[in-house]
């Protein structure tokens, strides 16, 4: 599968600027640096030249995670057929549910789940399948909303259809790329119980702010919320209510 050219990526950015305006786009780019940047660094620390990487829940692919391309093979996995068809980043694409991955035991070096854990109805089953597919010493890398954050509390209060419309208008997201959420694996305590029970060892964990991006319709307000969130993540008493959770867990 061919990689997208720099010209095509430039056209995508130009189209986004046209739809959202330069101020919103600049704020989104800042959010990408502050959220995707640390996650990409965590993935990169797990990579090597011969790595087989499963990008579960990949949809159309994520150009903001360049470390996924540093291994031997990047496999995109999803049940979203339109998203998979639009994915020009992964070296291979597989239509499959997370609870029944069509891969041999101990066949993958790294599994990446970005914005996936919040959608799992039976996280015990899905994470057990990840353990089966990972090689000994393999890494499971997660980035997901924190169930204890204000972001998640508000998200739960918004009807699903309204979320689709809201994300489409605010960020230019395809409506079909908004999926139902359950938040059954979305706290550090819950992840430690689920993954620890499967034998995974927590190697890296971080709280990441990022709710401020939902206020980009008003740049001064977005910047003020960002400042508050950056202070929040430095305070031990409030850190556990930060917007996102990011971590790496190793299979022994």
N, C-alpha and C positions, 0 to 999 in steps of 0.2 A: 504494500500500500504506500502510495506516495505521500510525502510530507507536504503541508501547505507552504507555499512560497512566501517570502517576505512581502512581496507585492500584495498577495491576497490578504495577509494579516493587516497590512497597512490600510487596505480597502475596508476591512472589518472595523478597524478603529475609526476611520473616517465616517462610516455609516453610523457608528455608535455616537460619535460627536454630533452628527446631524440630528439624530433622534432625541438625544438627551441634552445636548448643549455642552460646551467646554468646561463649565464650572462643575457640573455633576460628574462628568467623565474624570476630571482631575481628582475629585474626592473618591470616586470608585477606585482609581489607580492607587491612591494612597492606602485605601483599605486592603487592596490586593497585596501591597508591599508588607503591611503589618499583620495580615492573617495568613495569606498563602505563602509569604516569604518564610516565616519560621517553620511552617509545615513542610515546605519543599526542602529546607535545610535538614529537617529530621529524616525525611525520606532519603536524601542524599547520603546521610551518614550510614544508611543500611545498604547502599548500592555497591555493586562491583561489576566489572566488565561482563561477567558471564551470568548475571542475575536474570531470572525469569520473574517478571512482575505481573501480578494480577491487579488490575485497576477495577475494583468491583463498584458498580453503580456509576460507571464512567460516563454514560449518556454521550453527549457530543464531544467529549474530551476536554481537557483543561490545559491550555497553553501556559498557564501560570504555575505549572508544576514541571519544569523542565527536567528535573532529576529522574522522572519516570523514563526518560529516553536514554539514560546512561547505562542500562543493562543490555543483555543480549536480545531479549524479547519483551515487549510491552503488550500485554493482552488486555483489551477492554472487555468487561463483562457487564451485562445489564439485561433487564427484561423490557426495557424501553426500546422497541424496534425503530421508531423514527429517530431517536437519539443516536442509536448505534449506526444507522445508515448515514447520519451526518458527521460521524466521527472520522476525521482524516488524520488523527494523531497517532492512535494505537497501531502497532504493527500487525495485530490480529484482533478480530472482534468476535465475541461469542454471546449468543442469546441464551441466557440460562438464569435460573433463580439462585440466590445466594445459598439457600438451604440444600441445593442439589447441584453442586459444581461438577461439571463434566471433565474433571482432571484426576489424574492418578494420585495416590497417596504420596506425600513427600515429594511433590513435583515443582513447587514454587519457592522462590527465595524471599520474596516480599509481597505482601498483600496490602493494598492501599484502599481505604474506605473514607472518602471525603463526602460529608453530608449524606451519610448512609445509616449510621447507627440509630438516628432518630426515627427512621422509617421501619425498623425491624419489629414485626409482631411477636416473633419468638426468638429473641437474641441468643438464648442458650443453644438453639439448633444451628443458627447461622454461624456463630463463633466456633462451635464444635466442628463445623465443616471447614472453616478456615484452618483450624488446628490440624485436621486430617490432611489437607492439601499442602500445608507448609512443610518444608524440610526441617529437620532438627537444627536449631539455631536461626530459623527463619523469623522474619519480623512482620508484625501486624501494626500498621500505622493508621491511626484514626484521627479525624477532625470532625467535631460534631457540636451542636448547641448544648449548653449546660441546662439541664432540667430545672436547676435552682436559680436561674437568672430571670431578670425582668423580661428579657427578650422572649423567653419560652412561655412565661406566664401570659404575656400579651398574645403570643402566637396561638396559644390554646383557646383564647377567647374570640379569635377571628374565624368566621365561617370559611370553610375550604374554598368555596367558589370566589369569595371576596379576596382571599390570598392570591388566587390565580390572577385576578384582574389587577390587584395592587402591585404585585411583583412585575407584571408585564409593563404597566405604565411607568413605574418608578425606575426599573433597571433594564427595561427592554428584553426581559426574559420571556421565552416562549411559554404560553399558558400550559401546554402539555408537559413542561418540565417542572411543574409544581406537583408534588405528590403528598399523600396523606402521611401524617406523623403520629407516633405513639409515645416516644420518649421513654422507652422501657430499659434503655441502657445508657442513660444520659446524666449520670453523676459519677464522680470519681469513686465513691463508695460502691455504687452499683457495678461499675466496670471492674473494680478490684475483686468483687465477689464473683462475677460472671467469668472473667478471664482467669483469675487466680484458681477458681474451681476447675478450670480446664488445664491447669499447669503452666499457664503463661506467666512470665515474670515481667513486671513493669520496669522498663529501661529508661524511659523519659516521660515527663509529664509537664504540661504548662497550661496556665489559664490565659486566654487571649481575649482582649476587649474587641468590640466590633459592632455593637448595636447602633453606634452613631451613624452608620451608613444609611439607616432607614430614615434619617432626617435630612438627606441631601437635597430635598426640595427647598431647604433654607440653609444656605452655606454657613452663616454665623451660628445657627442653632446646632448644626452638625458638628462644628468645631468645638462648641461649648460642651456638648455631650461627650465628645472624644476626650476632652481634657478631664472630665469627671471620671470617665472609665479608666483612663490611664492612672489616675490617682487611686481608684478603687482596687486595681490589681496589685497595688503595692501595700495595701492594708490587710494584715492577716485576718482581721475580723470580717472583712467584706470580700476577700479574694474568692471564696467559694461560691459567690453569686455572680462571678464574671460571665460574660456572654458565651464564650466558647471553651471547649475542652480539647486539648491536643495531646496525643501520647503515642508511644511506641512500646509494644509488648513483644517479648521474645518467646518462641517455643523452645523449651530446653533441648 
